[in-house]
Amino acid sequence: MFAAYAERFDADEPLNGLALGERPEPAVPDGWTVVDVRASSLNHHDVWSLRGVGLDESRLPMILGCDAAGVDQDGNDVVVHAVVSDPAWLGDETLDPRRSLLSERHPGTFAAQVAVPRRNLVPKPAGLSYEEAACLPTAWLTAYRMLFTQAQVTPGQTVLVQGAGGGVATALIRLASAAGIRVWVTSRDPEKAERTRDFGADRVFPTGERLPERVDAVMETVGAATWKHSLRSLRPGGAVVICGATSGLTGETELNRVFFLQLRVLGSTMGTRDELGRLLAFCERTGVRPLIDRSLPLSEARDGFAAMARGDVFGKIVFTH
């Protein structure tokens, strides 16, 4: 079957390790099933995999991709939950120390077919296209959990989203706005910042600028470059939720500010199958849809990877199968 896969690692030029071609059809362990993939979406995780982050060299070649929507063996339209937990694990699968994502230990979704545990299939709402649904299991699920499970923001509150344009950032803006939450956005790119107004941002600010008032929660995906600003932007008792650190892993923290203002610092990684189901229902009922930067046939996946590697993305890159 045709697939996009990691053939080798290159930390400096990740696309050197990307291959497009034929791979064996997936093996199906007990308790697993096969999905015919109709659409998949690209994440930064896939580019990092080509750099050798989170993927062991002994597992090469590895089919990339975490996200997919397609048709199961019974003819049902489904969305694939990307978090693979231990079969014996009970409860929140994101807390399973042995969890992984598709394309780390098991072949991913950038192929004609993908094998997944049966429990990882979620029905696709009829109101969402395959392309739209394929955007949700990683970036949008991460945003959903950050907002509603971790920060527990409610209508009428104000959220600051650090950075504009990436898949998680655009998801945060669209979801929060649809839920009646006021959304402020910072960005180093004025053009990208202004574009966020079109899909829900109430105000935009240059990165690091002092805000007119403190916010209830900050959504952090940037890391070191914005960390100090994030903490200083919170009201007493507010929460900063961090799911990534694209600018660096070490940020200066004024601990006196954290304890005196009783700030909450919360980590967040992906989401659960149940949260994915609620996210799909939320999108169907509110009419919110993912912002798709571009849709490409899987045979042109290299162009999508190149755009993400150079930062030329606003929303999600989707591959059609």
Secondary structure as UniProt FT lines:
FT   STRAND          2..6
FT   HELIX           14..17
FT   STRAND          18..22
FT   TURN            30..31
FT   STRAND          32..41
FT   HELIX           44..50
FT   TURN            51..52
FT   HELIX           57..59
FT   STRAND          62..63
FT   STRAND          67..71
FT   TURN            73..74
FT   STRAND          77..80
FT   STRAND          83..84
FT   TURN            87..88
FT   HELIX           93..95
FT   TURN            97..98
FT   STRAND          100..101
FT   TURN            102..104
FT   STRAND          113..117
FT   HELIX           118..120
FT   STRAND          121..123
FT   TURN            126..127
FT   HELIX           130..134
FT   HELIX           136..140
FT   HELIX           141..144
FT   HELIX           145..150
FT   TURN            155..156
FT   STRAND          158..162
FT   HELIX           167..178
FT   TURN            179..180
FT   STRAND          182..187
FT   HELIX           190..195
FT   HELIX           196..199
FT   STRAND          203..206
FT   TURN            207..208
FT   STRAND          215..220
FT   TURN            224..226
FT   HELIX           227..232
FT   STRAND          234..242
FT   TURN            246..247
FT   HELIX           255..260
FT   TURN            261..262
FT   STRAND          264..267
FT   HELIX           273..286
FT   STRAND          292..297
FT   HELIX           298..300
FT   HELIX           301..309
FT   TURN            310..311
FT   STRAND          316..320
//
